[in-house]
């Protein structure tokens, strides 16, 4: 069973019904060095099921729906969560800190990534992209045999 899930905030305007496809899914797929077929096999979801509309430069976010969906996911079979963006992170009751990897007492593991949208300028830095690639690849390979930070020196 794959205990890993990628969680985004909401589909973009005109995005397909499959979560984290299009430009954002492609960026994540490339960071993970996965084929398109491998990416399609990954568990992916959005906290908002429909595009919530615009809010300034970016998209809106339905926080109530986000908290409800996050709670449902935490009660499910998943043990490793890649949370995309600050809104998603807050819905899982965690403080936003980009690239943070941590475990909880409930034996869940989290990786907090900035949302890979075109609006987020964090991704404009090659250094940040390489840090994200390293963290994401380590996290995806992190199995239940590890109980500490995958970057810890042994």
N, C-alpha and C positions, 0 to 999 in steps of 0.2 A: 504494500500500500504506500502511495506517495503522500507523505504527511506535510508537504510543502504547498503553500498557496501564495500567489501574488495578489495584492489587494490595492486597487486604484480607487479614486474618489467617485468618478462617474464617467459614463461614456461621453465622448465629445459630440458636438453637433454633427449629425450625419454618419457617426461611426456605426459599424456593424453591430449586430446583436451579441456577438461574442466579445467578452471583455478583453481589454488590453490588446487589441489588434491595431492595425494601421501603423501610423508613425511611432506611437509610443511602444507598441508591441515589438515593432521592428528594432527600435533602439535597445530594448531589453534583450531581445534575441541575440543581437550582435554582441552586446556586452558579455553574454553567457557563451558565445561561440557555439550556439545551437543551430541546427538546421531548422527550416520552417516546420518540418514534420515533428521534430522534437519539441518545438515551442508549442505546437498545437496540443501536445499531450500533457502540458503543464496545467495544474489547477490555477484558474484565474477568475477573479470576480471584481465587481465594483460595489462600493457601499450604496451608491444611488443607482437605481436600475434604469433611469431615464436621464437624458440630458436636462439639467435643471435651469438652463438659460444663462444669460450673461450677467456678470457683475463687474463693472469696470473693465479692465483689460482682460481679465480671466473669466472663467465660468463660475456660476453660483454653486453652492453646495448645500444640500438638505441635511442639516446636522441631525435632526431627529431620526430620519431614515438611516443615516450613517451609524448612529449609536445602536439602533435596533439590529441592523445587519451585522455589525461587529460583534455584538453579544451572541448572536446566532452562530457566527463563525467560531467564536471561542468555545462554544458548547459542543462543537462538532469534532470531527476526527483529526483536525489539523494540529500539528505541534510546532511547525515552523512557518512564520509569516514574514513576507517581504511587504512592508507598508510603504506606499508611494505617496509622500507628501505630508505636510503638517496636519491638514484636516483629517486624513485617515488615521494618523498617529494618535491624535486627540480622541478619536472615537474608540480607540482601544485603551484609553485611560493612561497613556504614556506621555511623557514630556518630549517635545520635539528636539532632536539633536541629530543632524545629518550624519549618516554612516555609522550610527551607533548600533552595535550588536550586543544583545543581552539575553539572559534567560530569566524566567520568573519562577516563583515557588510552585506554580502549577505545571512546571516542566514544559513551558512553551518558550520558544526562541523567536526573537524578532530581529529584523534588519530594517533600519529606517533609512529610506532613500529619498532624496528630493524628487518631486514629481518630474518625470522626464518630458515635460511639455516644451513647446517652443518658446513659451513665455518665461520660463524659469531660467534666469541667466547663470545659475550655478553651473549648469552643464556646458557653458561656453569655455570653461577652462580645461585644457588638456590634462592638467594635474588632477582636477576633480574627477574627470572621466576615468582616468587610470585608477584612482582610489576607489571609485564606485565599482569598476570592473573587478578589482582584486577582492573587495568585500563581498560582492555578489557571487562571484565564483566560489569563494571559500564557504560562504553561507549555504549555497546550494549543495555543496559536497559535504557539509557538516552533518554527520549521521548521529544517531543516538549514542554511539560509543564515546562521543566527546561530551564532556560536562563543563568544560571551561572555554574561555575565549579561544577561537581557532587561531588567533594570531599570537597566543602566548608562547614564549620561548620555552622549550623543554630541555 
